[in-house]
């Protein structure tokens, strides 16, 4: 640190901020008189603290200025409205599927088609919307940079699953909601990145991940999963006392009561707030890490391929106007939310047949269906890539692995899951973080294998295959799993009840609860 106690006046340092001129020479070099008549020049701590605060404010102002200049494309040509809509329309042939959106809505409101056909129309209607989210997120990266652009893409890709979860919450399908949350997380932790690592690493020894982000992701993913382990461990340690025989097959402990549920609701709501704070802090750290001039920039440890992508975003021209794109994305989210609700409504016939257990329906079928439109887009482009590889000049393998799906799981665990708990608190639905023990074990295992695979910030196709294999193992075991009645009763017993635990117990004993998901 520089010595501010010197009497030299050869250098006068001044700083301007918000129109106020601060003469640091006068503040630091003015003599201080003591009671004994001596004169000295000690460090003025108030002045130093003021200088540091001014420096920090200057850095924040500089970062915001850089962000605003990039977002508004200062000094560059702006994209017109007509050119933006033209670029959106011709961005992909998948936009032709937009014709299925009105058909899906007609099938829902007019009941002109069977449930199976309405489901097919809703599924196909989501394809152009998912494509628009991907394409729009990539275009926004030109205005926001790599880091913030990835956050936009991650959030948009989670919108369908988040909407599905909110629909289940409002219908008080809380046990099905919990299974769906687990299913969404393991889908994005195992199946999607595993398949990406297989296809991306087929022609290269290994692909690189961003080591700085990987290390942070390990911590974030672990704390998100452990937030579900704590309530489960707490519940398993409680004394169940004398059992209550609800049916010849089902017996629960007397701890299944409204007082126990109240404890876990308070615990869950407090945990939800903590998890949200953790997620917000992690985003601040990623987008504005400590150090001067690091905000909204890639750090020095980023792989060379990622730095090259950032340079391309600066040099290349976007195809869409940022303001028009924001409006289009907001409208598309509304259309997608409604279409997703019609999709869930139309798939109920599968659940009502009793051929699929509720656990498997929530953990695998609903997440896969909600992601299927995005998966359809990925499969189409994978087929196109394979066609080019075998019949044209093959493209060189990419050295940078995109583990964006893992980021989707982290956001769902640390943001959307606690958001659902707090939303349930607001609308009077007893959503808690007390999950089924089997579901918690599945999440712990998935977290372990993902952290182990990505620990060295490198991936290969064999590790990707192991991740897909573990997902298949979970699906196989879950097919025979019937769930814990105690957890469902503490959640209110189902959509027809969603009341007190006493009412849920009485309804279960009398056989009035829903019989979805019977035997095979």
One Martini backbone bead per residue (centre of mass of N, CA, C, O) as a GRO file, in nm:
protein
  520
    1UNK     BB    1   0.099   0.034   0.020
    2UNK     BB    2   0.075   0.346   0.018
    3UNK     BB    3   0.227   0.639   0.160
    4UNK     BB    4   0.012   0.880   0.323
    5UNK     BB    5   0.232   1.022   0.540
    6UNK     BB    6   0.355   1.214   0.360
    7UNK     BB    7   0.487   1.559   0.283
    8UNK     BB    8   0.465   1.542  -0.001
    9UNK     BB    9   0.373   1.776  -0.294
   10UNK     BB   10   0.441   1.669  -0.594
   11UNK     BB   11   0.162   1.509  -0.572
   12UNK     BB   12  -0.167   1.549  -0.708
   13UNK     BB   13  -0.458   1.383  -0.606
   14UNK     BB   14  -0.751   1.338  -0.807
   15UNK     BB   15  -1.116   1.294  -0.782
   16UNK     BB   16  -1.403   1.220  -0.974
   17UNK     BB   17  -1.752   1.230  -0.843
   18UNK     BB   18  -2.048   1.352  -0.917
   19UNK     BB   19  -1.899   1.653  -0.935
   20UNK     BB   20  -1.685   1.592  -0.715
   21UNK     BB   21  -1.394   1.729  -0.567
   22UNK     BB   22  -1.100   1.545  -0.462
   23UNK     BB   23  -0.832   1.633  -0.244
   24UNK     BB   24  -0.591   1.418  -0.135
   25UNK     BB   25  -0.360   1.601  -0.046
   26UNK     BB   26  -0.516   1.761   0.171
   27UNK     BB   27  -0.616   1.507   0.333
   28UNK     BB   28  -0.307   1.377   0.383
   29UNK     BB   29  -0.100   1.650   0.430
   30UNK     BB   30  -0.228   1.762   0.667
   31UNK     BB   31  -0.165   1.869   0.963
   32UNK     BB   32  -0.143   1.743   1.300
   33UNK     BB   33  -0.247   1.848   1.615
   34UNK     BB   34  -0.134   1.828   1.934
   35UNK     BB   35  -0.133   1.884   2.271
   36UNK     BB   36   0.205   1.912   2.280
   37UNK     BB   37   0.261   2.078   1.991
   38UNK     BB   38   0.287   1.873   1.785
   39UNK     BB   39   0.366   1.754   1.450
   40UNK     BB   40   0.173   1.540   1.222
   41UNK     BB   41   0.110   1.263   0.959
   42UNK     BB   42  -0.133   1.069   0.976
   43UNK     BB   43  -0.348   0.837   0.893
   44UNK     BB   44  -0.658   0.883   0.742
   45UNK     BB   45  -0.907   0.665   0.772
   46UNK     BB   46  -1.147   0.813   0.651
   47UNK     BB   47  -1.010   0.878   0.383
   48UNK     BB   48  -0.945   0.588   0.297
   49UNK     BB   49  -1.236   0.483   0.300
   50UNK     BB   50  -1.336   0.689   0.095
   51UNK     BB   51  -1.152   0.600  -0.135
   52UNK     BB   52  -1.249   0.311  -0.155
   53UNK     BB   53  -1.546   0.374  -0.214
   54UNK     BB   54  -1.491   0.535  -0.470
   55UNK     BB   55  -1.350   0.307  -0.621
   56UNK     BB   56  -1.590   0.111  -0.616
   57UNK     BB   57  -1.789   0.300  -0.762
   58UNK     BB   58  -1.621   0.324  -1.017
   59UNK     BB   59  -1.631   0.024  -1.092
   60UNK     BB   60  -1.937   0.002  -1.114
   61UNK     BB   61  -1.973   0.223  -1.323
   62UNK     BB   62  -1.792   0.090  -1.538
   63UNK     BB   63  -1.952  -0.174  -1.563
   64UNK     BB   64  -2.226  -0.047  -1.642
   65UNK     BB   65  -2.120   0.097  -1.890
   66UNK     BB   66  -2.030  -0.154  -2.044
   67UNK     BB   67  -2.304  -0.291  -2.046
   68UNK     BB   68  -2.469  -0.063  -2.185
   69UNK     BB   69  -2.296  -0.041  -2.442
   70UNK     BB   70  -2.349  -0.333  -2.530
   71UNK     BB   71  -2.661  -0.341  -2.527
   72UNK     BB   72  -2.680  -0.068  -2.720
   73UNK     BB   73  -2.454  -0.051  -2.928
   74UNK     BB   74  -2.231   0.154  -2.917
   75UNK     BB   75  -2.137   0.260  -3.239
   76UNK     BB   76  -2.356   0.074  -3.370
   77UNK     BB   77  -2.564  -0.100  -3.559
   78UNK     BB   78  -2.897  -0.137  -3.570
   79UNK     BB   79  -3.165  -0.344  -3.559
   80UNK     BB   80  -3.444  -0.394  -3.713
   81UNK     BB   81  -3.765  -0.499  -3.695
   82UNK     BB   82  -3.797  -0.645  -3.965
   83UNK     BB   83  -3.526  -0.801  -3.947
   84UNK     BB   84  -3.601  -0.957  -3.691
   85UNK     BB   85  -3.854  -1.112  -3.796
   86UNK     BB   86  -3.702  -1.242  -4.029
   87UNK     BB   87  -3.494  -1.396  -3.857
   88UNK     BB   88  -3.698  -1.562  -3.696
   89UNK     BB   89  -3.849  -1.701  -3.934
   90UNK     BB   90  -3.546  -1.802  -4.070
   91UNK     BB   91  -3.386  -1.968  -3.844
   92UNK     BB   92  -3.595  -2.219  -3.895
   93UNK     BB   93  -3.791  -2.492  -3.992
   94UNK     BB   94  -3.932  -2.527  -3.707
   95UNK     BB   95  -4.140  -2.287  -3.743
   96UNK     BB   96  -4.366  -2.461  -3.884
   97UNK     BB   97  -4.487  -2.567  -3.600
   98UNK     BB   98  -4.681  -2.321  -3.534
   99UNK     BB   99  -4.953  -2.455  -3.639
  100UNK     BB  100  -4.999  -2.623  -3.360
  101UNK     BB  101  -5.098  -2.412  -3.161
  102UNK     BB  102  -5.401  -2.375  -3.247
  103UNK     BB  103  -5.465  -2.679  -3.237
  104UNK     BB  104  -5.416  -2.715  -2.932
  105UNK     BB  105  -5.629  -2.508  -2.839
  106UNK     BB  106  -5.871  -2.637  -2.976
  107UNK     BB  107  -5.847  -2.916  -2.834
  108UNK     BB  108  -5.903  -2.794  -2.549
  109UNK     BB  109  -6.169  -2.609  -2.586
  110UNK     BB  110  -6.344  -2.789  -2.809
  111UNK     BB  111  -6.290  -3.099  -2.831
  112UNK     BB  112  -6.205  -3.207  -3.137
  113UNK     BB  113  -6.013  -3.409  -2.995
  114UNK     BB  114  -5.829  -3.627  -2.872
  115UNK     BB  115  -5.604  -3.669  -2.626
  116UNK     BB  116  -5.378  -3.773  -2.805
  117UNK     BB  117  -5.389  -3.546  -3.021
  118UNK     BB  118  -5.357  -3.308  -2.827
  119UNK     BB  119  -5.082  -3.394  -2.722
  120UNK     BB  120  -4.936  -3.382  -2.996
  121UNK     BB  121  -4.990  -3.082  -3.050
  122UNK     BB  122  -4.853  -2.972  -2.794
  123UNK     BB  123  -4.576  -3.088  -2.848
  124UNK     BB  124  -4.532  -2.949  -3.130
  125UNK     BB  125  -4.579  -2.652  -3.023
  126UNK     BB  126  -4.304  -2.647  -2.849
  127UNK     BB  127  -4.078  -2.651  -3.058
  128UNK     BB  128  -4.063  -2.346  -3.157
  129UNK     BB  129  -4.030  -2.232  -2.869
  130UNK     BB  130  -3.766  -2.372  -2.795
  131UNK     BB  131  -3.607  -2.256  -3.028
  132UNK     BB  132  -3.648  -1.957  -2.955
  133UNK     BB  133  -3.501  -1.971  -2.685
  134UNK     BB  134  -3.227  -2.052  -2.796
  135UNK     BB  135  -3.190  -1.832  -3.010
  136UNK     BB  136  -3.249  -1.586  -2.826
  137UNK     BB  137  -3.022  -1.641  -2.621
  138UNK     BB  138  -2.788  -1.619  -2.828
  139UNK     BB  139  -2.853  -1.325  -2.910
  140UNK     BB  140  -2.827  -1.199  -2.621
  141UNK     BB  141  -2.516  -1.252  -2.598
  142UNK     BB  142  -2.434  -1.001  -2.768
  143UNK     BB  143  -2.547  -0.800  -2.527
  144UNK     BB  144  -2.429  -0.969  -2.250
  145UNK     BB  145  -2.261  -1.208  -2.293
  146UNK     BB  146  -2.167  -1.512  -2.186
  147UNK     BB  147  -2.271  -1.524  -1.894
  148UNK     BB  148  -2.552  -1.384  -1.921
  149UNK     BB  149  -2.640  -1.551  -2.164
  150UNK     BB  150  -2.647  -1.823  -2.015
  151UNK     BB  151  -2.860  -1.740  -1.808
  152UNK     BB  152  -3.086  -1.697  -2.014
  153UNK     BB  153  -3.085  -1.981  -2.136
  154UNK     BB  154  -3.136  -2.136  -1.875
  155UNK     BB  155  -3.405  -2.001  -1.802
  156UNK     BB  156  -3.558  -2.070  -2.065
  157UNK     BB  157  -3.514  -2.386  -2.040
  158UNK     BB  158  -3.681  -2.386  -1.751
  159UNK     BB  159  -3.972  -2.287  -1.810
  160UNK     BB  160  -4.134  -2.542  -1.865
  161UNK     BB  161  -4.078  -2.686  -1.592
  162UNK     BB  162  -4.173  -2.451  -1.414
  163UNK     BB  163  -4.462  -2.444  -1.520
  164UNK     BB  164  -4.536  -2.731  -1.449
  165UNK     BB  165  -4.492  -2.693  -1.141
  166UNK     BB  166  -4.701  -2.466  -1.097
  167UNK     BB  167  -4.944  -2.628  -1.186
  168UNK     BB  168  -4.921  -2.851  -0.969
  169UNK     BB  169  -4.942  -2.657  -0.729
  170UNK     BB  170  -5.229  -2.535  -0.789
  171UNK     BB  171  -5.348  -2.845  -0.781
  172UNK     BB  172  -5.208  -3.004  -0.538
  173UNK     BB  173  -4.965  -3.193  -0.669
  174UNK     BB  174  -4.722  -3.249  -0.456
  175UNK     BB  175  -4.604  -3.532  -0.502
  176UNK     BB  176  -4.574  -3.499  -0.807
  177UNK     BB  177  -4.393  -3.251  -0.788
  178UNK     BB  178  -4.152  -3.379  -0.644
  179UNK     BB  179  -4.096  -3.592  -0.862
  180UNK     BB  180  -4.050  -3.383  -1.089
  181UNK     BB  181  -3.812  -3.236  -0.969
  182UNK     BB  182  -3.628  -3.481  -0.964
  183UNK     BB  183  -3.653  -3.548  -1.267
  184UNK     BB  184  -3.534  -3.284  -1.376
  185UNK     BB  185  -3.258  -3.299  -1.240
  186UNK     BB  186  -3.162  -3.584  -1.350
  187UNK     BB  187  -3.194  -3.516  -1.647
  188UNK     BB  188  -2.976  -3.268  -1.630
  189UNK     BB  189  -2.743  -3.450  -1.496
  190UNK     BB  190  -2.743  -3.718  -1.693
  191UNK     BB  191  -2.874  -3.749  -1.978
  192UNK     BB  192  -2.794  -3.488  -2.130
  193UNK     BB  193  -2.485  -3.467  -2.070
  194UNK     BB  194  -2.420  -3.756  -2.146
  195UNK     BB  195  -2.501  -3.733  -2.444
  196UNK     BB  196  -2.308  -3.494  -2.503
  197UNK     BB  197  -2.041  -3.644  -2.430
  198UNK     BB  198  -2.068  -3.862  -2.642
  199UNK     BB  199  -2.088  -3.687  -2.902
  200UNK     BB  200  -1.843  -3.487  -2.837
  201UNK     BB  201  -1.625  -3.744  -2.759
  202UNK     BB  202  -1.596  -3.946  -3.011
  203UNK     BB  203  -1.331  -3.765  -3.160
  204UNK     BB  204  -1.204  -3.724  -2.863
  205UNK     BB  205  -1.040  -3.759  -2.578
  206UNK     BB  206  -1.125  -3.461  -2.468
  207UNK     BB  207  -1.311  -3.223  -2.286
  208UNK     BB  208  -1.364  -2.895  -2.178
  209UNK     BB  209  -1.399  -2.716  -1.881
  210UNK     BB  210  -1.475  -2.475  -1.660
  211UNK     BB  211  -1.304  -2.468  -1.369
  212UNK     BB  212  -1.438  -2.237  -1.211
  213UNK     BB  213  -1.735  -2.339  -1.247
  214UNK     BB  214  -1.709  -2.632  -1.152
  215UNK     BB  215  -1.633  -2.578  -0.857
  216UNK     BB  216  -1.892  -2.422  -0.790
  217UNK     BB  217  -2.099  -2.639  -0.880
  218UNK     BB  218  -2.036  -2.847  -0.666
  219UNK     BB  219  -2.136  -2.679  -0.427
  220UNK     BB  220  -2.423  -2.609  -0.525
  221UNK     BB  221  -2.526  -2.897  -0.571
  222UNK     BB  222  -2.477  -3.004  -0.286
  223UNK     BB  223  -2.654  -2.801  -0.123
  224UNK     BB  224  -2.918  -2.866  -0.270
  225UNK     BB  225  -2.930  -3.170  -0.187
  226UNK     BB  226  -2.885  -3.135   0.127
  227UNK     BB  227  -3.157  -2.978   0.173
  228UNK     BB  228  -3.309  -3.269   0.153
  229UNK     BB  229  -3.161  -3.444   0.366
  230UNK     BB  230  -3.234  -3.307   0.635
  231UNK     BB  231  -3.542  -3.362   0.652
  232UNK     BB  232  -3.519  -3.670   0.614
  233UNK     BB  233  -3.343  -3.722   0.864
  234UNK     BB  234  -3.534  -3.598   1.068
  235UNK     BB  235  -3.777  -3.789   1.011
  236UNK     BB  236  -3.624  -4.064   1.064
  237UNK     BB  237  -3.560  -3.978   1.381
  238UNK     BB  238  -3.837  -4.008   1.458
  239UNK     BB  239  -4.085  -4.107   1.671
  240UNK     BB  240  -4.356  -4.311   1.572
  241UNK     BB  241  -4.473  -4.510   1.741
  242UNK     BB  242  -4.773  -4.600   1.701
  243UNK     BB  243  -4.944  -4.750   1.463
  244UNK     BB  244  -5.143  -4.674   1.170
  245UNK     BB  245  -5.409  -4.848   1.025
  246UNK     BB  246  -5.532  -4.781   0.701
  247UNK     BB  247  -5.456  -5.065   0.580
  248UNK     BB  248  -5.351  -5.376   0.505
  249UNK     BB  249  -5.080  -5.228   0.362
  250UNK     BB  250  -5.103  -4.960   0.551
  251UNK     BB  251  -4.864  -4.798   0.778
  252UNK     BB  252  -4.846  -4.537   1.024
  253UNK     BB  253  -4.729  -4.304   1.214
  254UNK     BB  254  -4.813  -4.067   1.472
  255UNK     BB  255  -4.640  -3.831   1.328
  256UNK     BB  256  -4.884  -3.801   1.135
  257UNK     BB  257  -4.934  -3.459   1.154
  258UNK     BB  258  -4.983  -3.120   1.182
  259UNK     BB  259  -4.735  -3.058   1.355
  260UNK     BB  260  -4.523  -3.185   1.173
  261UNK     BB  261  -4.588  -3.018   0.923
  262UNK     BB  262  -4.523  -2.742   1.047
  263UNK     BB  263  -4.225  -2.792   1.093
  264UNK     BB  264  -4.153  -2.845   0.786
  265UNK     BB  265  -4.254  -2.576   0.676
  266UNK     BB  266  -4.067  -2.390   0.834
  267UNK     BB  267  -3.806  -2.525   0.743
  268UNK     BB  268  -3.850  -2.487   0.434
  269UNK     BB  269  -3.880  -2.174   0.424
  270UNK     BB  270  -3.605  -2.111   0.541
  271UNK     BB  271  -3.440  -2.273   0.331
  272UNK     BB  272  -3.538  -2.121   0.079
  273UNK     BB  273  -3.408  -1.850   0.146
  274UNK     BB  274  -3.117  -1.952   0.160
  275UNK     BB  275  -3.100  -2.063  -0.132
  276UNK     BB  276  -3.153  -1.796  -0.275
  277UNK     BB  277  -2.905  -1.652  -0.163
  278UNK     BB  278  -2.698  -1.844  -0.282
  279UNK     BB  279  -2.770  -1.797  -0.581
  280UNK     BB  280  -2.725  -1.494  -0.589
  281UNK     BB  281  -2.426  -1.502  -0.499
  282UNK     BB  282  -2.326  -1.676  -0.736
  283UNK     BB  283  -2.397  -1.469  -0.959
  284UNK     BB  284  -2.225  -1.240  -0.856
  285UNK     BB  285  -1.954  -1.392  -0.870
  286UNK     BB  286  -1.965  -1.455  -1.181
  287UNK     BB  287  -2.026  -1.141  -1.281
  288UNK     BB  288  -1.860  -1.011  -1.002
  289UNK     BB  289  -1.569  -1.052  -0.928
  290UNK     BB  290  -1.307  -1.008  -0.764
  291UNK     BB  291  -1.177  -0.717  -0.866
  292UNK     BB  292  -1.054  -0.522  -1.108
  293UNK     BB  293  -1.242  -0.541  -1.400
  294UNK     BB  294  -1.433  -0.829  -1.376
  295UNK     BB  295  -1.693  -0.737  -1.474
  296UNK     BB  296  -1.847  -0.889  -1.731
  297UNK     BB  297  -1.611  -1.117  -1.738
  298UNK     BB  298  -1.374  -1.324  -1.815
  299UNK     BB  299  -1.164  -1.526  -1.680
  300UNK     BB  300  -0.836  -1.645  -1.699
  301UNK     BB  301  -0.935  -1.965  -1.662
  302UNK     BB  302  -1.054  -1.983  -1.921
  303UNK     BB  303  -1.095  -2.134  -2.190
  304UNK     BB  304  -0.998  -2.074  -2.510
  305UNK     BB  305  -1.275  -2.133  -2.643
  306UNK     BB  306  -1.436  -1.928  -2.470
  307UNK     BB  307  -1.275  -1.677  -2.553
  308UNK     BB  308  -1.342  -1.702  -2.854
  309UNK     BB  309  -1.646  -1.666  -2.822
  310UNK     BB  310  -1.633  -1.381  -2.703
  311UNK     BB  311  -1.498  -1.252  -2.951
  312UNK     BB  312  -1.728  -1.317  -3.150
  313UNK     BB  313  -1.948  -1.147  -3.004
  314UNK     BB  314  -1.799  -0.875  -3.064
  315UNK     BB  315  -1.765  -0.899  -3.381
  316UNK     BB  316  -2.025  -0.994  -3.439
  317UNK     BB  317  -2.351  -0.986  -3.570
  318UNK     BB  318  -2.657  -0.960  -3.501
  319UNK     BB  319  -3.009  -1.053  -3.598
  320UNK     BB  320  -3.134  -0.896  -3.344
  321UNK     BB  321  -3.327  -0.700  -3.158
  322UNK     BB  322  -3.332  -0.664  -2.822
  323UNK     BB  323  -3.621  -0.545  -2.771
  324UNK     BB  324  -3.785  -0.730  -2.952
  325UNK     BB  325  -3.686  -0.994  -2.825
  326UNK     BB  326  -3.802  -0.954  -2.543
  327UNK     BB  327  -4.100  -0.939  -2.628
  328UNK     BB  328  -4.114  -1.214  -2.773
  329UNK     BB  329  -4.031  -1.388  -2.526
  330UNK     BB  330  -4.264  -1.310  -2.340
  331UNK     BB  331  -4.492  -1.409  -2.524
  332UNK     BB  332  -4.386  -1.702  -2.549
  333UNK     BB  333  -4.412  -1.775  -2.252
  334UNK     BB  334  -4.720  -1.752  -2.240
  335UNK     BB  335  -4.781  -1.966  -2.457
  336UNK     BB  336  -4.624  -2.196  -2.322
  337UNK     BB  337  -4.780  -2.211  -2.055
  338UNK     BB  338  -5.052  -2.291  -2.179
  339UNK     BB  339  -4.956  -2.539  -2.343
  340UNK     BB  340  -4.852  -2.699  -2.098
  341UNK     BB  341  -5.126  -2.730  -1.962
  342UNK     BB  342  -5.254  -2.890  -2.194
  343UNK     BB  343  -5.050  -3.121  -2.183
  344UNK     BB  344  -5.112  -3.219  -1.895
  345UNK     BB  345  -5.416  -3.267  -1.941
  346UNK     BB  346  -5.378  -3.479  -2.188
  347UNK     BB  347  -5.194  -3.694  -2.006
  348UNK     BB  348  -5.394  -3.818  -1.794
  349UNK     BB  349  -5.473  -4.087  -1.937
  350UNK     BB  350  -5.212  -4.236  -1.857
  351UNK     BB  351  -5.255  -4.222  -1.547
  352UNK     BB  352  -5.558  -4.347  -1.534
  353UNK     BB  353  -5.489  -4.648  -1.620
  354UNK     BB  354  -5.260  -4.770  -1.402
  355UNK     BB  355  -4.978  -4.857  -1.551
  356UNK     BB  356  -4.848  -4.612  -1.392
  357UNK     BB  357  -4.674  -4.493  -1.157
  358UNK     BB  358  -4.644  -4.196  -0.997
  359UNK     BB  359  -4.340  -4.187  -0.967
  360UNK     BB  360  -4.270  -4.240  -1.268
  361UNK     BB  361  -4.443  -4.018  -1.390
  362UNK     BB  362  -4.279  -3.783  -1.242
  363UNK     BB  363  -3.965  -3.867  -1.290
  364UNK     BB  364  -4.003  -3.923  -1.623
  365UNK     BB  365  -4.241  -3.848  -1.807
  366UNK     BB  366  -4.278  -3.543  -1.755
  367UNK     BB  367  -3.985  -3.444  -1.805
  368UNK     BB  368  -3.958  -3.561  -2.091
  369UNK     BB  369  -4.198  -3.413  -2.215
  370UNK     BB  370  -4.100  -3.120  -2.142
  371UNK     BB  371  -3.816  -3.183  -2.307
  372UNK     BB  372  -3.882  -3.306  -2.592
  373UNK     BB  373  -3.872  -3.057  -2.773
  374UNK     BB  374  -3.573  -3.005  -2.725
  375UNK     BB  375  -3.485  -3.291  -2.806
  376UNK     BB  376  -3.587  -3.276  -3.095
  377UNK     BB  377  -3.394  -3.056  -3.181
  378UNK     BB  378  -3.132  -3.210  -3.112
  379UNK     BB  379  -3.182  -3.454  -3.300
  380UNK     BB  380  -3.195  -3.305  -3.566
  381UNK     BB  381  -2.900  -3.183  -3.543
  382UNK     BB  382  -2.759  -3.455  -3.514
  383UNK     BB  383  -2.841  -3.571  -3.789
  384UNK     BB  384  -2.715  -3.344  -3.954
  385UNK     BB  385  -2.428  -3.393  -3.853
  386UNK     BB  386  -2.404  -3.688  -3.953
  387UNK     BB  387  -2.448  -3.626  -4.250
  388UNK     BB  388  -2.199  -3.444  -4.280
  389UNK     BB  389  -1.988  -3.654  -4.184
  390UNK     BB  390  -2.049  -3.883  -4.416
  391UNK     BB  391  -2.114  -3.679  -4.689
  392UNK     BB  392  -1.913  -3.472  -4.585
  393UNK     BB  393  -1.723  -3.251  -4.441
  394UNK     BB  394  -1.601  -3.278  -4.142
  395UNK     BB  395  -1.611  -3.147  -3.844
  396UNK     BB  396  -1.439  -3.043  -3.600
  397UNK     BB  397  -1.387  -3.103  -3.290
  398UNK     BB  398  -1.480  -2.997  -2.983
  399UNK     BB  399  -1.314  -2.878  -2.687
  400UNK     BB  400  -1.585  -2.767  -2.576
  401UNK     BB  401  -1.792  -2.828  -2.310
  402UNK     BB  402  -2.143  -2.834  -2.258
  403UNK     BB  403  -2.284  -2.791  -1.914
  404UNK     BB  404  -2.576  -2.656  -1.904
  405UNK     BB  405  -2.759  -2.874  -1.772
  406UNK     BB  406  -2.632  -2.848  -1.491
  407UNK     BB  407  -2.725  -2.555  -1.454
  408UNK     BB  408  -3.023  -2.625  -1.455
  409UNK     BB  409  -3.020  -2.789  -1.192
  410UNK     BB  410  -2.918  -2.568  -1.009
  411UNK     BB  411  -3.147  -2.368  -1.057
  412UNK     BB  412  -3.376  -2.563  -0.969
  413UNK     BB  413  -3.265  -2.610  -0.675
  414UNK     BB  414  -3.198  -2.290  -0.586
  415UNK     BB  415  -3.471  -2.153  -0.714
  416UNK     BB  416  -3.736  -2.309  -0.795
  417UNK     BB  417  -3.783  -2.479  -0.545
  418UNK     BB  418  -3.801  -2.245  -0.334
  419UNK     BB  419  -4.017  -2.091  -0.492
  420UNK     BB  420  -4.240  -2.307  -0.455
  421UNK     BB  421  -4.252  -2.292  -0.149
  422UNK     BB  422  -4.328  -1.985  -0.132
  423UNK     BB  423  -4.575  -1.998  -0.316
  424UNK     BB  424  -4.730  -2.201  -0.141
  425UNK     BB  425  -4.746  -2.013   0.103
  426UNK     BB  426  -4.911  -1.786  -0.043
  427UNK     BB  427  -5.152  -1.999  -0.161
  428UNK     BB  428  -5.193  -2.249   0.050
  429UNK     BB  429  -4.958  -2.472   0.001
  430UNK     BB  430  -4.794  -2.766   0.150
  431UNK     BB  431  -4.497  -2.711   0.057
  432UNK     BB  432  -4.201  -2.911   0.087
  433UNK     BB  433  -3.863  -3.057   0.165
  434UNK     BB  434  -4.008  -3.335   0.213
  435UNK     BB  435  -3.886  -3.614   0.077
  436UNK     BB  436  -3.844  -3.893  -0.055
  437UNK     BB  437  -3.601  -4.114   0.015
  438UNK     BB  438  -3.548  -4.218  -0.272
  439UNK     BB  439  -3.513  -3.938  -0.401
  440UNK     BB  440  -3.272  -3.849  -0.231
  441UNK     BB  441  -3.084  -4.082  -0.316
  442UNK     BB  442  -3.084  -4.011  -0.617
  443UNK     BB  443  -2.959  -3.727  -0.586
  444UNK     BB  444  -2.699  -3.810  -0.446
  445UNK     BB  445  -2.593  -3.997  -0.670
  446UNK     BB  446  -2.594  -3.785  -0.898
  447UNK     BB  447  -2.407  -3.582  -0.761
  448UNK     BB  448  -2.163  -3.769  -0.734
  449UNK     BB  449  -2.114  -3.844  -1.038
  450UNK     BB  450  -2.089  -3.556  -1.148
  451UNK     BB  451  -1.856  -3.457  -0.967
  452UNK     BB  452  -1.661  -3.683  -1.058
  453UNK     BB  453  -1.657  -3.632  -1.368
  454UNK     BB  454  -1.593  -3.296  -1.329
  455UNK     BB  455  -1.334  -3.255  -1.145
  456UNK     BB  456  -1.114  -3.210  -1.403
  457UNK     BB  457  -1.257  -3.048  -1.641
  458UNK     BB  458  -1.321  -3.329  -1.792
  459UNK     BB  459  -1.435  -3.517  -2.083
  460UNK     BB  460  -1.594  -3.826  -2.197
  461UNK     BB  461  -1.777  -4.078  -2.342
  462UNK     BB  462  -1.772  -4.278  -2.102
  463UNK     BB  463  -1.882  -4.089  -1.886
  464UNK     BB  464  -2.145  -4.036  -2.034
  465UNK     BB  465  -2.241  -4.332  -2.032
  466UNK     BB  466  -2.256  -4.360  -1.722
  467UNK     BB  467  -2.478  -4.148  -1.681
  468UNK     BB  468  -2.693  -4.291  -1.852
  469UNK     BB  469  -2.687  -4.560  -1.697
  470UNK     BB  470  -2.783  -4.444  -1.424
  471UNK     BB  471  -3.054  -4.346  -1.527
  472UNK     BB  472  -3.156  -4.631  -1.601
  473UNK     BB  473  -3.139  -4.748  -1.316
  474UNK     BB  474  -3.347  -4.561  -1.191
  475UNK     BB  475  -3.584  -4.632  -1.380
  476UNK     BB  476  -3.598  -4.930  -1.303
  477UNK     BB  477  -3.651  -4.896  -0.994
  478UNK     BB  478  -3.898  -4.692  -1.013
  479UNK     BB  479  -4.109  -4.884  -1.147
  480UNK     BB  480  -4.145  -5.041  -0.845
  481UNK     BB  481  -4.221  -4.779  -0.698
  482UNK     BB  482  -4.470  -4.646  -0.452
  483UNK     BB  483  -4.391  -4.499  -0.204
  484UNK     BB  484  -4.466  -4.270   0.067
  485UNK     BB  485  -4.741  -4.218   0.256
  486UNK     BB  486  -4.642  -4.009   0.466
  487UNK     BB  487  -4.565  -3.784   0.268
  488UNK     BB  488  -4.841  -3.750   0.131
  489UNK     BB  489  -5.001  -3.681   0.392
  490UNK     BB  490  -4.828  -3.424   0.468
  491UNK     BB  491  -4.929  -3.290   0.178
  492UNK     BB  492  -5.268  -3.374   0.190
  493UNK     BB  493  -5.329  -3.639  -0.024
  494UNK     BB  494  -5.419  -3.435  -0.257
  495UNK     BB  495  -5.621  -3.250  -0.471
  496UNK     BB  496  -5.904  -3.323  -0.323
  497UNK     BB  497  -5.785  -3.201  -0.056
  498UNK     BB  498  -5.553  -3.008   0.066
  499UNK     BB  499  -5.537  -3.030   0.379
  500UNK     BB  500  -5.536  -3.183   0.644
  501UNK     BB  501  -5.407  -3.464   0.792
  502UNK     BB  502  -5.666  -3.575   0.910
  503UNK     BB  503  -5.822  -3.580   0.641
  504UNK     BB  504  -5.621  -3.764   0.491
  505UNK     BB  505  -5.646  -4.010   0.678
  506UNK     BB  506  -5.951  -4.054   0.646
  507UNK     BB  507  -5.950  -4.085   0.336
  508UNK     BB  508  -5.753  -4.323   0.320
  509UNK     BB  509  -5.914  -4.523   0.500
  510UNK     BB  510  -6.181  -4.490   0.298
  511UNK     BB  511  -6.073  -4.465  -0.013
  512UNK     BB  512  -6.076  -4.142  -0.135
  513UNK     BB  513  -5.827  -4.146  -0.271
  514UNK     BB  514  -5.629  -4.154  -0.520
  515UNK     BB  515  -5.564  -4.419  -0.779
  516UNK     BB  516  -5.313  -4.351  -0.903
  517UNK     BB  517  -5.087  -4.564  -0.987
  518UNK     BB  518  -5.096  -4.856  -1.006
  519UNK     BB  519  -5.047  -5.131  -1.128
  520UNK     BB  520  -4.905  -5.356  -1.383
   0.00000   0.00000   0.00000
